[in-house]
Amino acid sequence: MSNDDIDAGSNHSGSNNSSRHLIDRRAVLQGAAGLSMLAMGAAKAQTTTPSLNSFSIAVLPDTQFYSRYATTDESQQFQKAYGSTPYDAQTQWIADNAAKYGIRFAIHLGDVVDQQGKPNQWIVADAAMKKLENAKVPYSILAGNHDVVADYDYHNPWDQNSGTDAQRSLNAEPYLKWFPSSRAAQQSTFRERDSSGFHEYHIFQANGVKFMVLSLSWRASDGAIAWARDVIDRNPTLPVILSNHQLLAIDSDGLSPLETDYGKMLWEKLIRDKDQIFMTLNGHHHGAAYLAKINNFGNPVHQMVVDYQMDYQGGNAMMRLYEVDFTNNKIDVMSFSPWVVQKPKNTLNQFDHAELTSVNNSFSIPINFKNRFAKFTRFSPSKTLTGPAILPTVRADLLAGYVEPPTPAVVPPADTEDYPHVADTVAHWRVPSTIVDGQAVPVGGIIPDVAGGNNLARAALIASAQLGDVVWTTDKHRLSSAAGSVVFLNTDNTVGRFNAFLTAAGASLNGRSFWNGYTVEAFVKIPAGWTANLHKWGNILGRVGNRGNVPGNYWGGDPEASSVLFAISNLREVQWEVVPASVSHYAQTNWSGEIIRDTWYHLAIVNDPATLTTTMYIDGAPVLRNVGNAAIGLRSQNSPQPWILGAGWWNGVLADGFFGAVGEIRMVYRPIGRSEWLTARRT
């Protein structure tokens, strides 16, 4: 390393201030620079300001689904729908605009791919990142948990003995084959990787100031942390941006910051006594949040988490641009998609947004750079003014000619019959209109099928279940016209405490196979008290009987399970897994992203023979993890078997109880569109 890599200036020692209090995010965002300075109303004012001394940094949050669903393995879902792919759109935009918008560096936050063992996903990621290399735009990259062979989380100090870079077989890690040290060394800013090859640091210069970007991959070992500390010590005058896959998380309100065990560990072992670290960036946790935390020197460390993978289309190519403004002592943040504006106009819907302007996605961080860096360097940016504010220019260019798709009008139901009555409905379960809020449902209590007479009746109590575990409630989704819902309380699948409703032995639905496709709808809410330990894999709807016994020589996984799994996973994802009618050798699965507790959702699953697709919709938005080249329908047992509400089936017995509320459920013997869903109104 040459002396040119270290700025002039002395390394001042700071006071050992042990204060660790947190600055409330709203106070920071509403501080001197103002809340959401990048909102549309502020853009006009900023464009009229004099030239600024500023530059920008591009940030790519988790790209895992962009890599996965652009592959032939997943039917090239992006290409088929839009003629383009989100990962390529992001890196091409950076490559095309780096000079124009002063992008001095790009940071990838990890989870480059979704399934590290699938080479085609690495091929997609490789091609996308080469666009930056070909354009000579320097970048850092790191491995997320999906990029390593063994994915173990951190909860306590003992976890440093497993799942870190120190315990990996380095020759078996695909990340190191696709993004080796030799590839990183092609970046003009690259300085070094640690001995494992997973962690790296770069030095880039912007407007006369040098910065370090220190990138730590998933689960840094104690040795890697020691390497990181040494890297900072060897560059004692450089401001440091720490990028990491996991550090800060987001609380259940979807806005407030939440510290993780791993983040707290890094704070103690690396961040708090290294004053040069002034900003951290991480992905992994779904959403966005900001936290300023005070280090040992009395200075704030600006921590940000950003990850859009569970949004529409796996994130819809949302990325960030950080404008570092030396003139006005602030860092402005913009979250936007370069892909949405290039999609064919006829594909756009209310879930497409070119920019996110909410408080946790568009904001300004006041930071007096001279004071913040004073303890370790003399802050001396170049005197030359570089032009107008960058982010308003980006916004104007991005949105030129773009029209935001309108959000369809939402009409609440006028009465209990205000929904489309659809031909070929084979079952439509709705709670009785005479329910009393909070009243326990008696054993044998009925949820009527208003379409086909296939009523559901509460089954006899199982094991430790109690009568009060199932109650009626008038609480419901705002677009459901039913009188209310049924709530499953006190479920504890660790001890087998759960409840179920079953169709009668002679119900006509029991022997039904669906050969013409189908539509299944349900209104569901997961309570605030849901935990993975007690409630994971709880089934909303299922069928009695081992799926290994369905006709057609089933040879797929879990033959002991039901042929219908409509469940909530350990990650609070909606799972729809069924044995099809047309090809019953195996099951097909759709997955949603993580759903939020204490929130009503309308779920719809549509199996369409015409397009050979099975698509899950969450409140009208199609999820990304759908089935392409789908088999058709649902297959029943040879001997008719009851349907189950509120539990599943495993190897001859009821199992996996549901915890939460279920409103009306409807099954239609063909695919139907949203104009006929239960969220629409009668015509």
C-alpha positions, 0 to 999 in steps of 0.5 A, a space after each residue: 500500500 502506498 502512502 497515497 492511500 493515507 490522508 495527511 493529518 494526525 490521529 487524535 485520541 478521543 475521550 472514553 465516553 461510555 455513553 451509548 444512548 440512541 438518538 430517536 430517528 424522528 428527531 434526527 430526520 426532523 433536525 436541521 436539514 428537515 424531514 424528507 428534504 427529498 420529497 417532491 415539494 423540496 425538489 424545486 427549491 433545491 434545484 435553484 440553489 447555487 452549485 454544491 460540493 457533493 458526490 453520490 454513492 449507489 447502494 444495491 440492497 439484496 438482489 437475491 430474487 432478481 438473480 433467481 427469477 431471471 433464470 431458466 430454472 424459474 421460467 425467466 419470469 421477469 423477461 417474459 413479463 417485461 422484456 427486461 430484468 431488474 438486476 441488469 436495470 440497476 447496474 446498467 443505470 449506474 454504469 450509464 449515469 456514474 459520470 453525470 450524477 457524480 457516483 464515485 462508488 457502489 456498494 452491494 449489501 449481500 444476498 447476491 443470489 437466493 440459492 447459492 447452489 444454483 449456478 444459473 443464479 450466479 451467472 445472472 449476478 455475474 453478468 449484472 456486476 460486469 456492467 459496473 466493471 466494464 464501465 469502470 465504476 468501482 464497487 464493493 460486494 459481500 456475501 449474505 446468508 443466501 450466498 454461503 453454504 451454511 447459513 447460521 444466525 448469531 444470538 450469543 457469544 457461543 455462536 462465534 464457534 460455528 457458522 462464521 467464515 472461520 468454520 467454512 470450507 473455503 474451496 466449497 463456497 460458490 461466492 469465492 469462485 464467482 467473486 474471488 479476490 482476483 476479481 475484487 482486485 480489478 477495482 481501482 479502489 480495492 486494497 485488500 481482503 482478509 485471509 478467508 476471502 470473504 471480507 474486503 476494503 476499498 478506498 475511494 476519493 471524492 472531491 478531495 476527500 478519501 473514504 474507506 468502505 469496509 465490507 464484512 460478509 455474513 457472520 464475520 469471525 473474531 479473526 475477521 473482526 480483528 482484521 477489520 480493526 487492523 485495517 482501520 488502524 492502518 488507515 488512521 485518518 480515513 472516514 469509514 463506511 461499514 457495509 454488512 449484510 446484517 446489523 440493524 433490523 426493523 421493528 414490527 411497525 415497519 418503521 422503527 429501528 431494532 437492534 439485532 444480537 449480531 449488530 450489538 456484537 459488532 458494535 461492542 467489538 468493532 464500531 463503538 471505539 472506532 470513531 472513524 466509522 461514521 456510517 453503516 449500511 446493511 440489508 437482510 431485514 425486510 424494509 428500511 429504518 435509520 438509527 443514530 447511535 453514540 460511540 465512545 467519542 460522543 459522536 453519532 454513527 448513522 446506521 441504516 438498514 434497507 432491503 426491498 426483497 419482499 416488496 412487489 416483484 422481489 423489490 422491483 429493482 429499488 435501490 438507493 443513492 446517497 448524496 454526500 453534500 459537503 456544502 450544506 453538511 448533510 447526506 440526502 437519501 433517495 430510494 428509487 427504481 430505474 427499472 419501473 420507468 422502463 417497463 412497458 406501460 401496459 404492465 404497470 399497476 398500483 404496486 409499481 413506484 418509481 420512487 419511494 418518498 415515505 419517511 424511512 426511504 427519503 430523508 436527510 441526515 445532518 452531519 457537520 463533516 469537519 466536526 464529525 471527523 475532527 478527532 482523526 483527520 483534518 477535513 479539507 474538501 476541494 474548493 471547486 463547486 461541482 454543480 447543482 444538487 444531484 438527487 433533484 436532478 436524478 428525480 427530474 430525469 427519472 420521472 420525465 415522461 413517467 406517469 405513476 399508475 393510478 390506485 384503483 378505487 376501493 369500495 367497502 361492502 354495502 351489506 353481507 351480499 355485496 360481493 360477486 356471486 360467481 358460477 362454478 363456486 364449489 364452496 364458500 364458507 362464511 361465519 353466521 350472520 348471527 354471531 356474538 363477538 367473543 363467544 366461544 364456538 361450541 363443538 359441532 358449531 357450524 361455519 356454513 358453506 353458502 354455495 355448496 352445502 359443504 358446511 364445516 363443523 368444529 371437531 371434538 377437542 384434541 389433547 389439551 385444547 379447550 372450548 374457549 380456544 375458538 371464538 367468533 369475532 366481528 373483526 374482519 378485512 375491510 373488503 370482506 362482506 361477511 359478518 366477521 371471522 373465526 379466531 383460533 386462540 391459544 394454539 401451541 404446536 409444541 404441545 399439540 394444543 390446537 383446534 379444527 373444523 371438518 366437513 361432514 363425512 358425506 360432503 360432496 366436496 370431499 371427493 372433488 378433484 379440480 381438473 379445470 384450474 381453480 381459484 382459492 380466496 381467504 381473508 386471514 390475520 396473524 395476531 401480534 402474539 404470533 411466534 415461530 416457536 409456537 405457531 410455525 407451519 400452522 395450516 389455514 386449510 387442508 385435506 384429510 389423508 396422506 398425500 402419498 396415497 393420492 392416485 397417480 404414483 406420488 413420489 414427491 417429498 413429505 408423503 405423510 403430509 396433506 395434499 393441500 397445505 395452505 399454511 403460515 411458515 416459520 418465517 410468516 410466509 404464506 405457503 400454498 402447496 398442493 398435489 396437482 390433478 394433472 400430474 400428481 407425482 409431486 407437489 407444487 408450492 407458491 410462497 409469499 414474502 413475510 406478512 405483517 402481524 396484526 394485519 388483515 390480508 386477502 389471499 388469492 391463489 389462481 391456477 390457470 390451465 391457459 397459461 400453465 401458471 399458479 399465481 398467489 396474490 396478497 391484497 391484489 399484488 402477485 407475489 414473485 415466488 409463483 409456479 411457472 409451467 404449472 400442472 393443473 388443478 388439485 387431486 383428491 384421494 380415491 376415497 373421499 376425505 374431509 376438508 380441514 379448517 384451522 389445522 393440517 394433517 400429518 401421517 394419519 392425524 390432525 396436526 399443525 394448528 393455525 393461530 389467528 383469524 380466518 374470515 370467509 374462504 371461497 373455492 371456485 372450479 376455474 381461474 377468475 380475475 380480480 373483478 370477481 374476487 371477494 374484494 370486488 362488489 356485486 354488479 
